[in-house]
Amino acid sequence: MYTGTLVSGELKEKALNKLKGNWKITIEASIIFCLFTGIFLTNITSMYSFVNNHFRYIGIFNIYKIIFSKFPKWLLVDNPLLLLFFMILEGPFFLGFVKFSMKIAKKEKAEIKDLFFAFTKFRYFIESFFLYLLITILSILGTLLFIVPGIILALRYALAFFVMNDDVEISATSAMSKSKELMEGNKGRFFTLVITFIGWDILSFLTLGLAKFFVAPYFITTCSEFYQELINGNRK
């Protein structure tokens, strides 16, 4: 079993220290990542739906109505073709973003081209897409049964993309198996880490995804620190 001892605050502090001096390129990479994976657009459509369905008559939310009036209508509704486009790209781009963030965590030179790593070989693209698809399906099925199983499955495979980044020839299923092994005894600690980012996620929601350009690399770099501690630490 892999063990780690750092608490959430220590992992986040390490991540922020690594990000110092790298924020410019990190924000640029995050913008590309959020745009090509639909994260930015999802924040906009979710807030649009939230305001219209629950707070359309509350004055404090009028600012959002003004903002939304400037958007093309097709951007404010779920578009099946766009959703399919983002679903295909999310896995490959997430692998690239993990590679970028791991370089930051290791104090190596991170570059924008790292985001497109999975596009350099057909196998990398397919395996990263398949990995994202498998994790998504399992998490949804688990959530449909009961919420807790879905959370447990998401936590179990939370490090699969980090495993794939370390071994690019690994298959999606093998990366999931390795992540399951790494997370044995560590799911609670990782869940606590995720919870500490809820405030940042709310801010991202309220700013229509703009804060996500900062939050995404902060979170993934922190996860990189979590992964590194397990890999480099003692195995019991």
C-alpha positions, 0 to 999 in steps of 0.5 A: 500500500502506498502511503502519504502524510501531507495534509491538504494545506501542505500540498496546496502550499507546495503547489503554490510555491511551484507555481510562483514565477510560472503563472503567466504560461500556466494561465495561458495553458489553462485558458486553452485547456478550459476552452477546448474541453468545454469547461468555460462554456459549461460554466456559462450554460450552467449559470444561465440555467441556474439564474433562469430557473431559480433566481430570474426575479431576484435583483442581485442577479440582474447583472447576469441577465445583462451579461447573458444578453450579449451572448449568442443564444446557441452558446447558452443551451446544451448543444449535442454536437458541441458536447460530443466535440468536447467529450472527444477532446477532454481525455487527450487534453486532460492528459496534456494538462496533467503533463504540463502540471507535473512538470511544474510540480517537478520544477521542470520547464512546462510548455504550451505544447505539453497540452497537445502531447496526446495528439502526437500519437494516435495510441496516446489519443485513443487511450486517453479518450478511452480512459476518460470515457471509462471513468466517466461511465463508471462514475455516472453508473455508481452515482445512479445507483447511490451517490456514495458509490459514484464518489468512491469510484471517482476517487479510486481512479482519480490518479489514472491520468497521472499514471498514464503520464508517467507511462505513456504506453500503458493502457487505459485499464492498466492505468485505472488498476494502478490508480486503484492501487495507489488510492488504497488507504488514500481516498479519504485524504484525497476527498478532503483535498477536493473538498478544500477547493469547493470555495474556489469552484463556487467562485468559478461558477459565479465568475462564469468560469473566469476564475477557473483559469486560475483554479484549474492549474492550482488544483491539478498541480496540487493533485500532482503533489499528492501523486508525487508524494505517493510515488516517491514515498514509502510503500507498506 
